[in-house]
Amino acid sequence: MRTFVAGHEALTTDDFVELALGTPVELWLGVEGETDEERAAREDAARDILADNPHLPDDVSRIAAEAIEAYAPELFNIVPLARPAGRRSVRKGAAA
């Protein structure tokens, strides 16, 4: 199955996220071994993007929630449990 976002094919999960966000994932998460200067520059760029797109965090949260809802059984390997057939206790008498 091929996945396209905004007319571009997403070959990997990272491609899909990058196309959906419009920015590389590393901009938000950083990279292992980055220097303090690289981190500061990355965070400045992220702040600029958020200033230009104030609804981006809400949009990303909505997209993530929709994806989790749509793929929850596969993501969490959810299997409905059968209720055990047991006896129900019946209480008799009046409450005091």
C-alpha positions in Angstrom: 0.0 0.0 0.0 1.4 3.4 -0.9 0.8 6.5 1.2 0.7 10.0 -0.1 0.6 13.3 1.9 -0.1 16.5 0.0 0.9 14.8 -3.3 4.2 13.4 -2.0 4.8 9.7 -1.3 5.8 8.8 2.2 8.1 5.8 2.0 8.9 5.6 5.8 7.1 6.5 9.0 9.5 9.5 9.4 8.6 10.6 5.8 5.0 10.5 6.7 5.4 12.5 9.9 7.7 15.0 8.1 5.2 15.5 5.3 2.3 15.8 7.8 4.1 18.3 9.9 5.8 20.2 7.1 9.0 20.0 9.1 11.6 17.4 9.8 11.0 15.4 13.0 14.5 16.2 14.2 13.5 19.8 14.5 11.2 19.0 17.3 13.0 16.0 18.9 16.6 16.9 18.3 19.4 14.5 17.4 21.7 12.5 19.5 25.0 14.3 20.2 23.9 17.8 19.2 25.9 20.6 20.7 24.4 23.3 22.9 24.7 25.7 20.0 22.9 23.3 17.6 20.2 22.8 20.1 19.7 26.5 20.7 19.5 27.1 16.9 17.0 24.2 16.5 14.8 25.5 19.3 14.9 29.1 17.8 13.8 27.7 14.5 11.0 25.7 16.2 9.8 28.8 18.1 9.7 30.8 14.8 7.6 28.1 13.2 5.2 28.0 16.1 5.0 31.8 16.0 4.0 31.6 12.3 1.7 28.7 12.9 0.0 29.1 16.2 -2.5 26.2 15.6 0.2 23.7 14.8 0.3 22.1 18.2 -3.5 21.6 18.2 -3.4 20.2 14.7 -0.6 17.8 15.5 -2.5 16.6 18.7 -5.7 16.1 16.7 -3.9 14.2 13.9 -2.2 12.0 16.5 -5.4 11.3 18.4 -7.2 10.4 15.1 -4.4 8.0 14.2 -4.4 6.4 17.6 -8.2 6.0 17.4 -8.0 4.5 13.9 -5.2 2.1 14.6 -5.6 1.4 18.3 -6.2 -2.4 17.9 -3.0 -2.7 15.9 -0.9 -0.3 18.0 -1.9 -1.8 21.3 -2.8 -5.4 20.3 -6.2 -5.0 21.9 -8.2 -8.2 22.2 -11.7 -8.0 23.7 -12.0 -10.1 26.8 -15.0 -12.4 27.3 -16.9 -12.0 30.5 -16.6 -15.0 32.7 -19.9 -16.8 33.1 -20.3 -16.8 36.9 -23.1 -16.6 39.4 -24.4 -13.2 40.4 -25.0 -12.8 44.1 -28.5 -11.7 44.9 -29.1 -9.8 48.1 -32.3 -10.2 49.9 -33.9 -8.0 52.5 -34.5 -4.4 53.0 -31.9 -1.8 53.6 -31.9 -0.3 57.2 
